[in-house]
Amino acid sequence: MSSNSVSSALDGQHFRHVVGHLASGVTVVTTRTATGPHGMTASSVTSLSLDPPMMLACLNRAAPTAHAVSESGRYAVNVLGQEHAHLAQQFAVPSEDKFRGVGLTAGEHDLPLLAEALAHIECEVVEEITGGTHSIFVGRVLSASAGQGQPLTYFRGGFGRFEFARDDAVYRRARTQVLERQYAAGAVLHLDDLAHELGVDAASAFYALTRLAADGLVQRDPSRGYVITPFDVTTSDATFDARSAIELGVIALTAHHLDVEQLAELRRRFEQMAALLVGERFLDFDSYLDANYAFHEHLVSLAGNPALTAAFGSLSIKTVMTRSFGSTPVTSQDFIDAQRQITEGLERRDAAAASAGVMRYTELAKQRVREILAHTGGRL
Ligand SMILES: Cc1cc2nc3c(=O)[nH]c(=O)nc-3n(C[C@H](O)[C@H](O)[C@H](O)COP(=O)(O)O)c2cc1C
């Protein structure tokens, strides 16, 4: 265990923080009474027994939904998918109109079911146990059904999504195939073909495709499906020039009043990046890409200007670098030399030297993309 050991005088806030490390799924527990449907977001829901099938839902007795479940003697667990954070939020706030805009279907046992949910489990309450502020509703399962999709998760107070370790490996293989140009620019990547080529099921292949789309390596075309994004010199020139303009602006604004800590962090990030280039090769392209991004992100953040930081964040730098430099392990120490020039220039508060480093680095990057594209007939 790394930190925050439990003290004997355990206060609520501390407990909330510690227990927030227990990741969970997210559900909406619903029921129906004479006054209509009721529902609340709940993560303290779990399966209890398989034979007979039973569930637990732990609901705060102060919540009207808990009273409604007591009264009706039934509840439904609606398991939310990763795109349903808005529903989790809507059902976590007391409201007269909790169900506004929410599609409902009637369950087999007349419970209101959220139409979009990943899975539905209808239960009959067989026991209500008091635990602190909560009621633990022990439910006998009356019906259960599940659809397709990935679950919404909750961890340390934030929503997230679930990722299979094996799916990540499949995505990395698919990405290597795209970067190694096994598919032509503009070609359609069919889900079934990709699944077949990778030897995985359609769900894993679909996950890989959505990650590739987030990387900008494939694009969703409404009529054709997933298409390999063409990449050419205009795209890369525009991106590198835009980054250069931002960085030159940051240097002009800040070079003369940088503090020691800002510079130490820049130096630390530079060294981390430099260590990932051995000779004229990347030790590991993904780690280099992250380190390179972290270096330039910090450089831009020196201005303390949210508009500049946002502009930098919108540049798709990682996509452009992955599309070009990521297609070959070969690179050049010249890149590191130019970035050293930026770092050392700023350490000397020498704006001209640092700016010259940015311009040199930009030209090197643009030139390198041209070399890579020359091997591929102008498109990747
Ligand atoms: C992710 C998440 C999980 C939650 N889990 C629970 C839970 O398991 N039990 C509970 O009583 N409240 C839980 N809550 C809080 C309730 O959703 C919240 O108090 C809600 O307003 C209760 O609805 P009601 O007052 O209309 O009945 C959770 C809230 C969030 C955002």
Ligand as a Chemical Component Dictionary entry (heavy atoms), coordinates in Angstrom:
data_LIG
# 
_chem_comp.id                   LIG 
_chem_comp.type                 NON-POLYMER 
_chem_comp.pdbx_formal_charge   0 
_chem_comp.three_letter_code    LIG 
# 
loop_
_chem_comp_atom.comp_id 
_chem_comp_atom.atom_id 
_chem_comp_atom.alt_atom_id 
_chem_comp_atom.type_symbol 
_chem_comp_atom.charge 
_chem_comp_atom.model_Cartn_x 
_chem_comp_atom.model_Cartn_y 
_chem_comp_atom.model_Cartn_z 
_chem_comp_atom.pdbx_ordinal 
LIG C1  C1  C 0 -21.740 7.071  -9.091 1  
LIG C2  C2  C 0 -22.751 7.207  -7.972 2  
LIG C3  C3  C 0 -23.057 6.111  -7.188 3  
LIG C4  C4  C 0 -23.976 6.202  -6.162 4  
LIG N1  N1  N 0 -24.254 5.087  -5.432 5  
LIG C5  C5  C 0 -25.160 5.150  -4.447 6  
LIG C6  C6  C 0 -25.508 3.965  -3.714 7  
LIG O1  O1  O 0 -24.998 2.884  -3.982 8  
LIG N2  N2  N 0 -26.418 4.087  -2.730 9  
LIG C7  C7  C 0 -26.996 5.295  -2.406 10 
LIG O2  O2  O 0 -27.824 5.332  -1.472 11 
LIG N3  N3  N 0 -26.713 6.420  -3.094 12 
LIG C8  C8  C 0 -25.818 6.380  -4.110 13 
LIG N4  N4  N 0 -25.534 7.497  -4.831 14 
LIG C9  C9  C 0 -26.229 8.770  -4.497 15 
LIG C10 C10 C 0 -27.673 8.819  -5.008 16 
LIG O3  O3  O 0 -27.712 8.543  -6.405 17 
LIG C11 C11 C 0 -28.288 10.217 -4.750 18 
LIG O4  O4  O 0 -28.314 10.440 -3.377 19 
LIG C12 C12 C 0 -29.676 10.397 -5.355 20 
LIG O5  O5  O 0 -30.050 11.743 -5.266 21 
LIG C13 C13 C 0 -30.761 9.641  -4.628 22 
LIG O6  O6  O 0 -31.964 9.840  -5.358 23 
LIG P1  P1  P 0 -33.360 10.209 -4.657 24 
LIG O7  O7  O 0 -32.983 11.128 -3.514 25 
LIG O8  O8  O 0 -34.188 10.883 -5.678 26 
LIG O9  O9  O 0 -33.975 8.915  -4.245 27 
LIG C14 C14 C 0 -24.617 7.434  -5.867 28 
LIG C15 C15 C 0 -24.324 8.532  -6.645 29 
LIG C16 C16 C 0 -23.396 8.431  -7.696 30 
LIG C17 C17 C 0 -23.093 9.625  -8.535 31 
# 
loop_
_chem_comp_bond.comp_id 
_chem_comp_bond.atom_id_1 
_chem_comp_bond.atom_id_2 
_chem_comp_bond.value_order 
_chem_comp_bond.pdbx_ordinal 
LIG C1  C2  SING 1  
LIG C2  C3  SING 2  
LIG C2  C16 DOUB 3  
LIG C3  C4  DOUB 4  
LIG C4  N1  SING 5  
LIG C4  C14 SING 6  
LIG N1  C5  DOUB 7  
LIG C5  C6  SING 8  
LIG C5  C8  SING 9  
LIG C6  O1  DOUB 10 
LIG C6  N2  SING 11 
LIG N2  C7  SING 12 
LIG C7  O2  DOUB 13 
LIG C7  N3  SING 14 
LIG N3  C8  DOUB 15 
LIG C8  N4  SING 16 
LIG N4  C9  SING 17 
LIG N4  C14 SING 18 
LIG C9  C10 SING 19 
LIG C10 O3  SING 20 
LIG C10 C11 SING 21 
LIG C11 O4  SING 22 
LIG C11 C12 SING 23 
LIG C12 O5  SING 24 
LIG C12 C13 SING 25 
LIG C13 O6  SING 26 
LIG O6  P1  SING 27 
LIG P1  O7  DOUB 28 
LIG P1  O8  SING 29 
LIG P1  O9  SING 30 
LIG C14 C15 DOUB 31 
LIG C15 C16 SING 32 
LIG C16 C17 SING 33 
# 
